[in-house]
Amino acid sequence: MRPAFTSTRQAMMFGLLLLLLLLLPVMMCKSWLPPRQEIYSSLPWGVGAFPYLREQIFDEKEDMDLVFMGSSRIWWGIDTPQVQKALSEKLGRKAVVRTLAWDSPGLDPMYFIMRDLLEHRKVRVIVFSDCSMGGGNTAHPRAHAWFRWADNAGDLTGLSSRSKISFYCSTVLGMPRNLLGLLRTNLPPVQSDEISWTGFEHIPNPSFRMGSLALRMRLDKPFTDYTPHTSASPSDVCIYSEATKPEFRFLENAISPMQAVFVSKMGALAREHNVKLVYVHLPESTEMKSTLIQEPAFWPGLVGSNLTMMGIAPAKLFGGLADEDILKLFFNSEHFNQNGQIYFTSVITPRLVQVYEDQTKP
């Protein structure tokens, strides 16, 4: 077998090149990196609404009343136009409501994207749901795209050494793309009525739905339009307090240490920018009979005093429906389809509008 290198000099040159590549993240100062908006315009729809995020974070300037943020569960789970219509009617003006979401779980992208948003836009209320399940103690799979050492190294305070190393490795992987971004800017997204990616075709473009994705699909069966008729009402939506504490159940140690750190950082960031946070429980089909609102963490304890937590017990939300009819509301066990999105939003929106009013009073 031939040796990898024909001389010691070749081996040393290769070692120096490898060392240079590994040290590039700490050698590249901010002024040597492409503008941060290039991060968002380089990512396709299949990994999240990043073309829309770029526009909303860096191009639009008006104040935002309410922003839904999180993973695909909130992207597919909230009918944003419905919420904007209700809030506009309540305020007597056109409300600005948007959904800014991405694929794959993890609260680390939530924190870093939220930081970008609040550095460029005035936001009154941010609504999020649990996107920690599946997110562990290492960087998000696509952190190489949006985590840059020169921009974000200081945000790793409080993380374990293993977590910090995973973010550094991510930024090493992202350096070739950043270097390429110095040579040429990304093209703007092609405007179209529909978007597609592997396994998902002819999806209405979220850009025309204020960021939310309406999925007319079921994983196991053909999709059919379905409007449920249940006994649920907005009054069944529960706001967490000492009085309503028995309606909730909090699991112990269900959220990883790194995810917990980023939740706390989100709370601090929101307080810094005078933003109110609202947590909304998004049910899964596997908990359809549950009489309690079950959460993997006590979110008010992690976030701090500027959080309102709300939800509706699945047994009330789906009250009176057969199991098969409940499944018509879901794409898979974790995600609503368009049927579920419209229905769930109709139930929670009145209470959400009330929370917005309460949280934004002078």
N, C-alpha and C positions, 0 to 999 in steps of 0.2 A: 504493500500500500504506500502510495507516494505521500510524503509529509505535506502538511498544510502550507509550510513556508520553506523556501529553498535556502534561506540564510537567517542568521540571528537578526540582521538589520531589518529584514522584512517583518519578522515577528515583532520587533520593537516599534516599527512604524505602524503596524496594525494596532498594537496596544495603545500607542499615543492617539491614534484616530478614535479608538473606542473610548478612551478617557475623555477626549474632547467632546464626543457626542453625549457622554453621560454628564458632563459638566455644563453643557450648553444652557440648560434652564437657569442656572445661577449666574451665568455670564451675560445673559441677555437682559438688559435693562428695559424698562417700559418703552423708552423711545425707540428701541430697536425692534419692537414687536408691531405687527399690523394693528390697525384700530380694532377695538374689541367687538364692534358690530360684525366684523368679518367672521367671527366665531359662529354667529347665528346663521349668516347667509351661506355658510359652507355645509350646513347639515340638511339632509333631505326630510321630506314629510314622514317617511317611514319610521323615523326615530323621534318624532314629535313635531309640534307646530312651530318649528324654529324659524322658517321664513316669516311667519306672522309675528313671532316674538321679536324678531329684529325690527320690524316696522313699528310695533307698539312701544318697544323700549327706547329706540334710538331716533325714530323719525317723528312720531306723533308727539304733541306738546301739551294738549289740554289735560286738566286735572281728571283723575280717574276716581269715580265714586266707589266702585266695588270690583275687585279682581279675584277671580277664582284661579288658584295656582296649585299645581301638583302633577302627579303621574297620570297615566292613561285612565285611571279609574275616575278621576274628576273631569278629564277631557271628554270622556264618553258619557259621563253621568249627569252633567248639568246642561240644560237647555238655556243657554245664555240669552238669546233673544227674548225668551219668556220672562226672565228675571229683569232684563232692562225695561221691558214694557211695563211691568208692574211697578218698578221703582220710579220710572218716569211719571206714571200716573200719580203716585203718592207725592212726589216732590213738586209736581206742577211744572216740570221742565224736562228736557231730554237728559236722562241719566247716562253716564258713561260706565258701562259694565263690560268686562272682557274676561275671557278665559285664556290663560297662558299655561300651557301644559306640554308634557313630553312623555316619552315611553320609558318603561322600566322603573321599578321602585327605588326609593332612596331619598332621604331628606337632605343629603348634601347638595344635589342639584337645586333643590328648592331654596336653600340658603344662598347659593352663589347667584342664581338667576334673580332672586328677590333683591339681592344687593345691587345688581345691575339696574333693575327696574327703579329702585328707590333713589339711585344716584341721578336718574334722568327724568323721572315723573313724580308728581305729587299724587299720592294715593291715600284715600281715606280709610278703606276697609279691605283687608285681604282675607279671603276664605280659603281654607285648605282642608284636606281630609288625610286619613292615614295612608302614607305611602312608604312606611318603614318596613312592612312585612316583605321579606325577600332582600331587603337592604341590610348588609352586614357591617363589618368593621373595616372594610376596605373601600376604596374609591369606587364611585359609580362606573359602570362599564364604558360610558362615554365621557368620563372626566377628562380624557386626553384632548377633547374638543374645547371644553369651556374652562378648564382649570389651567392657569398659567402662573408660574412661580413668581414672576415679577409683580403680578397683579394680586395674587391671593395667598402667598406664603404666610402672611401674618394671621390669616383666618384659621390656621391649623392649630392654634394655641388650645391646649386642653385635650388634644387627641393623643392616643397612644403612639409609641414609636412605629408600630406595625402599620397603623393607619396613615401616619405621615409618610412612611416609605412608599405606600401604595399610591399616594397622590404624587409623590416625586416621580415614580415610575410612569405615571400617566402623563405628566408634563414632558418627560423624555420622549414618549411615544408621539406626543403632539408637536414636537419641535419641527419635524420636516414640513408639516402643513403650515406652521407659522412662518417658517423661512420662505416657503413658496408664496405666502401671502404678502411678503415684502416685495416680491417681483411683479405680482399682478393682483388686482382686486377681484373678488368673486362677482360673477354676473348676477343681476337681480333675478328673483324668482319669476318664472313664466306664469303670467296670470291665466287661470283657466277655471272653468266652472266645477271641474272635478279633479281629484287627485287619486293616485293609485300607487301601491307598492305591493310587494310579494304577498299574495294571499288576500289582499284587500284591493278591490278594483271599483272604479266609478263611485268614489265617495264624494259627497258634496264638499266643496272646498271650505274648510273652517274659516278662511279669511272673510267669507260672506256670511258667517254665522257668529261673528264676534269671538271667534276662536274655538268654539265648541264643535266637536265632531259627532255627527248624527250617523250612527251605524245601523243600516238596515240589513242585519245579518244575525244568524244564530250559528253557533259552532257545530251543533249536531243535527239540526233540521232546517228546512227552508224557512225563511222569514215570512211572517204574515203580519199585517197591521192589526194591532190589538189595543183597545182602550179598556182598561179594567174598571169595574164598578165595585167599589169597596166601601167599608164603613169608616175608613180613615178620613181625618180632617186636619186642617192646620193646627187646631187646638191640641191634637195628640203629639205635636212636636214639642219636645221637652228641652228646656233650657236648664243646664246644670246649676244647681245651688244646693245648699244644705237641705232644703226642703225636698228637692227632687233626687237627692243622692241615691235613694233605694232603687231608682229606675235604671241606674247604671251599674255595670260590673267591670272592674279594672283587673286585668291579668298582671301577674308579677313576672318580672324579668323576661317579658315577651319582646322587648325592643332592645337592640344591641347598644352597647355603651357609646359607640361612635354616633349612631343615629340620635341618641339622647342628647349628646353634646350639641349636635346641629339644631335640634329643636330649641335648646336654650339660647343658642346664638340667634336663631330667628326671632325669639322674643326680645332679645336685647336690641337687635337691628330695628325691629318695629318700634320700640320705645324711642330709639334715637331719632327716628323720622316721624314720630307722632302718628303712627299707624295703628289702628285697632285690628286685632286678629280674631277671626271666628273659625272655630273648628266644627265641621259638619260630619256626622257619621254617615258613611255610605255603606248600605247593607250588602251582604253577599247572599247568593241563593242558598248556600248551605246553612244559613241561620234563619231561614224563613219562618220558623216556628218559635223563635226566641222571644220571650216576653221582656227581656232586658236589652239595653243598649251596651254591647260588649266592646271594650276597647283594650288594646295591647299596652296602654300606658295611661297614667293620670296626667293628661295633657296640661291642665292648669298648673300643676306642680312643676312641670318642665319649662313651660313658656313664661309663666309669671302672671302678674295682675291684669295685663291688657288682653286677656283671652276670654272669649265667650264660647262655651261648648254647647252644642245642640245636636239633637237627633230624635229619631222616632223608632220605637221598638219594632222590629220586623213583623212580629205577630199582629201589631196594629196596622202597620203600613200595608200588609197583604191580607188583612182581615176579610174573610168571606170568599177568598179565591182558592180554587183547587190548585194542587201542586203543579199540574201541567200548565195551568194558566199563569202561575207565577213565573215559570221558566220562559214563557213567551216574552218576558220583560228583560231577559238577560241574553248577552252574547255567549258568555261562559260564566262560571261560578263567581267571578270577581267583577265582571263588567256589565253594566246595563247596555242594552241596545237602544235604538231610537224609541221603542215603546216604553221601556223603563225610564229613559231619560226624561221624556215628556211627563210621565206620570209622577215620578219622584219629585221633579222640579215643581210641579203644580201643588204638591202637598207642602213642601218646605218653604216656598217663596213668601207667603204672607208673614210667617214668623221671621224669615230672613230680612224682609223689609222693615219689620218692627225692630229687630236688633240693630239694623243700620241706623234707624232714627235715634234709638237710645244711645248708640255709641258715638254719634256725631253731634249730639247736642252740645252747644257751647258750655 
